[in-house]
Amino acid sequence: MMNQYDEYQKHMRYKYDSYAFMLLLLLVFANFTLTSFNDFQWADPVGLEYLMLCFVAVTYSVLMYVYHGAYFSKRQNGKLYAGLFFVIGLVNLYTGFSPYSPNIVDGKLTFNIVMPFAGALFMLISLAYMLRLFVDKRRELKEESEED
């Protein structure tokens, strides 16, 4: 699977995977501390808490891949995928907020929150890609103006 990426992309993926793992450990430790000392539960069932913590770490990792050019392989059309991901994200957000399946019950998250979070991830992927294109374009313009 990693054969489709060049060395820079592989390095970025390994780098941000290790950062995401450290973030996950920190979040799990913080959650454990909250639940142990304060008897605080913010999602029902408890397994959803860990799923959401994993989601935060995965989101960080994926956004760093996208921004640093390590998410899409060199053969993939990033603009096409970014547009597709944005539409998928909008659909997930739309279907995730339904009056018939509440996301929060009695002050605790429910499994219905997964769809809006997945939609947010897809939208953030496309926004990070567009931000990267914008930054690259500004950098090119700045370099061109310095050469003149």
N, C-alpha and C positions, 0 to 999 in steps of 0.2 A: 504494500500500500504506500509506503514512503518512497518508492522508486520514482514516483511522478513529481517529486519535489527536488529542487536543487539543494546544494549544501547550506546556503544561507537560510532557506526556508526550513530545512530540517533543524538547523541550529535554533532558529526563532521558536519553532514548535517545542523543542525540548526545554528551552529556557522558560517559556511561559507556562508550560506544563508543570515545571518544578515550582514556579511562583504560585500557580493556582493550587498546587498540593499544599504548600505552606499556608496559603490563605485558608484553605479548607481545614487544616489542623487548627489554626487560630480560631476560626468560627466554631468548630466543634467544641474546643476547649471553653470558649466563652459561653456557648449554649449550655454546656455541662455545668459550668459555674452558676449560671442563672437558675437552672432547674434544680441544682443541688441545694443551694443556700436560700433561695427565695421561693421555692416550690412554684415556679413560674412556667406555664405551658402556653405557647403562642400558636400552636397548630394542633389540630385533632384529626387523626391520631398522631402520636409522638413521632412515628416514622416519617410523617410529612415534614417535620422540622428538619430532619437530616436530609431529606430530598431537596428541600429549599436551600439548605446550606450548600449542598453539592451544586445546585443550580447557579448559585452566586459564583462559585469557583469556576464552573464551566463557562459561564458568561464572560468572566474576566479573561480567561484563557482564549476563548474564541475571538473576542474583540481585539485582543492584542495580536492574534494571528492575522486578522483582517487588516488592521492598521499597519502592520509591518510587512504586509505582502506575503504572508506565509499560509493563508487560508486556501486560496485558489491556486491550482497548479498553473504552470505556464501555458498549458494548452486550453484552459478554460477561459471563457469570456466573462470576466468579472462583472461588467456592467449588466449583462443579461441576467446573471444569477442574482445580483443585488436587487434588480427590479423585481424578479420573481420572489425573492425572499421578502421584499417589502409588501407585496400583495398577500403572500401567505401570512405574514405577520398581522396585517390588517384583518384578514379573515379570522384568524385565531383570536385576536382581540375582540372582534365583534361577537363571535360565538361564545367567548369566555364570560361576557357580561350579560347574563340572562336572569330575569327575575325569578325563573323557576329553579335555578340552581345557584344559590347564594355562595359567594366566595368566602364570606365571613359569617360565622354563626357563633353567638355568645362570646364575641371578642376573640375568636380563634379562627385561623385559616382552615379551610376545608380543601379536599382534593380538587374542587372546582377551580381553584386558583392556578392550577398547572397550565391550563389553556391560555389565560392572559399572559402568564410569564413566558410561555413558549412563543407567543406572538410578539412579546416585547423583545425577546432574543432575536427573532428573525428580523424585526424592524431595526434593531440596533446593529445587526450585521450589515445591512444595507446602508445605514447612516454612517457607520465607521468607514465603509468602503468609499462612500461619496466624500467624506471628510478627507480621507487620504488622497483622493484625486484632486480635491481643492488645494490641499497643502502642497502637493507636487506641482500643480500648475502655478501657484504663487512663487514657489522656489525657482521654477524655470524662468518666470518673468523677472524675478529679482536678479538671477544670474545673467540674464540677457541685458538688463539695464546696467549692471556693473561692468560688463564687457564694453559697453559703448562709451 
